[in-house]
Amino acid sequence: YPGLADKVVFITGGGTGIGEVIVRQFAAQNAKVVFVDMAKEKSEALVSELAGQYQHDVTFFHCDIRDIAQLKAIITRTGDEIGRISVLINNAADDTRHSVEELSVEYWDDRFAVNLRPSFFAAQSVAPQMKQLGGGAIINMGSASWRMKQSCMPAYTTAKAAIEGLTRSLAGALGGDNIRVNTLIPGWVMTERQMSHWADPDIVEEVKKEQ
């Protein structure tokens, strides 16, 4: 996609899983890829592996996206030092299982601090840069889990359902500035984490039926 060459693409959770593949693919399109992640060692290994392969080397910032001030500071730094951000992919998430019976207020708030809140504030932070460019694209990663009525992670599924409402609100607010906002809902992607943590035969069969 020649139109992606030299565009600055900012990705949350780009060090592992789906995010890692997104980083690789945008780098292959000669975009200027910047990503944040908590997985420092794996992220640094990815940067080292991709170094020199494409037109632009990938840039990584270690960041806990629950720290909104840090996330916003990195977005500002990216705009100042690498270039204004054309594409934001809100990918970072944590689908650790938890039960309805044992869910505490503190854990509920933490799940939203990971799975929903950063998507809004990252979008809020990149919007001025995109307006200066004359437009941009924001992609919020959703989840099929809540549509399938999965009951093993209610705070996660609620946050992911809210992503779709957030997308529509942002599209309405930013569309006039030629900033497109979409939710992308993948099926169950068999990442290393999914295979090692959740993918027992019964659940795999259930997902096959629902997907």
N, C-alpha and C positions, 0 to 999 in steps of 0.2 A: 504494500500500500504506500505508494510514493508520497501521499499527502501526510503521512506520519513522520517523515524524515525531518529531523531537527526540532520536532515538537517536544515540549517538556511534559512528561507524564509522571504524575505523583501517585504512588500506590501505597496503601496501608497494608501491613501484614504481608510484605513481599518476600520474606525470607524462606518460607516453607509452603508446602501444599499447593493449593490453587494459586496463591499469590506468587509463588516462585515461578510457576509456568507463565503467568502473566508478565512478570519481569523479563523472562527469557524471550518471550514472543515480541514484546515491544522493543527490546534491545535489537532483535533481529530485523526490525523495521527501520532501524537507524534513528529511533527516537532517543531523546535524552531522558533516561529513566532514573527517577529518584524514588527510593522506597524507605519506609520505616518498619521496624519490627522489634520485638523483645528478644528474639532468638539471635543473640549477637554472634555466636560462633558460626552457625549455619549461614547467616546472612553475609558475614565476612568471607566465608568460603565460596559463596555464590559470586560475590563481587570479584574475587580472585580468579575464579574459573572463567568468567566472562571477559576479563581484562584483555584488551587487544583484539578481541574477536570481531568487533563491530565498529562502526564509525565513531560511536561515543561509548565511553566506559560508564558503567552503572555506578550510581552514588547511593550509599547507604548511611542512614542515621539511626542510631540506637534510640528507641523511644517507647515508653509505656503510654499508649494512647489514652489511658485514663487521666493522664496529666495533660489537660487541654492547653495550658499555657505553653508547655514544651512543644506540643504538636503544632500550635499556631506559630511559634517562633521558628520552627523548622520550615514551615511553609513560606514564611516571610523570607527566611534566609535563602531558600531555593529560588524565589523570585528575584532576589537581589544578586545572587552569585551565579546561578546557572541559567536563568531565564524565566519569564513569566509562564505560569503553568497553564497549558492548554487542555489537559485531560487529568481528571481526578478519578481514581478508582478506590472507593471505600470498600476494601476487601476484608480487613482484619475482623476476626470474630473468634469466639470461644464457645464451643458447643458441649462443654463438660456436662455430663448427665447429673440430674438432681431430681428429687421427688417432690411432689406436691406436699406430702406430709412433713418433710424436713426442711422446707424452704424458709429461711429467715429473712427478715427485713434487710439486714446487712448484705446478704448474698444476692437478694433481688436487686438492690441498688448497684451492686458491683457488676452484675450481668448487664444491666443497662448502661453502665459506665464503659463497658467494653463493646457491646454489640449494637448500640444505638447512638449514644451521645456524641462520640467522635465523628460520626458521619455528618451530623449537622454542622458541627463547628469547623470541620475541615472544609465543607462546602462554603460556609460563611467566610472562611479565610481566603479561599482561592477565588471567590467571585469577583473581587476588585481586579485581580490580575487578569481574569478572563475578559472582563469588561474592557480593560485597556487593550486587549488583543482583538476586540471586536467579536468575541464569542468563545465558546469552549464546550466541553462535554464532561458531565459528571455521571459516573456509573456506580450505583449502590448495589452491592451484592446482597440479594435476598436469599430465601431458603424455601424449599418445598416442604420442609418439616411441619410447619404449622398448617399447611393445606392438607397434609396427610393425617392431621390430628394426632401427631406423635405426642405421647404423654410423659416422656421420660426427661423432659427439660423445659418446664413451663415458662421460666423467665426468658430463656433463649428464644423459644418460639414466639412469645409475645413481642419481644424486641424485634424479631425478624418480620413479624406481621406489620409492626409500626414502620419499618423501613419503607414499605410501599406507600403508606400515607405521607411520610416525609418526602418521598420522591415527588408525589403529586403536588405537594405544597411548594417545594422548591422549583418545580417546573413552572408553576404558575407565577412565582415571584421573579424568576430569572429568565424565563423564556423570551421576554421582550428585549433582552440584551443578547439574544442569539446564543444563550447557554442552554444546551439540551440536558435534561436530567432523566435518567432511566433506571429502572431496577432490572437487574439480570438475575434470573432464578435458575441455577443449574440443578440437574438431578443429583443424586447421591454420588459424589466423586470419590473414588477409592484412593484417597491419599494415604501416605504412610500412617498418619495419626488415626484415620478411620479404620485401617486394617488392623492396627495394633490395639485399639481401644474398644471399638464398638461392633465390628462386622462379624457377629456370630451368625451361624446358618439360618436361624429362625428370623432374625432381623433382615437379613439379605432377602429372604423369600418374601417377607412382608413388603419391603421396598419395591421389589420387582412387580408385585401386584398393584401397588398404589401409583408407581411412577408413570 
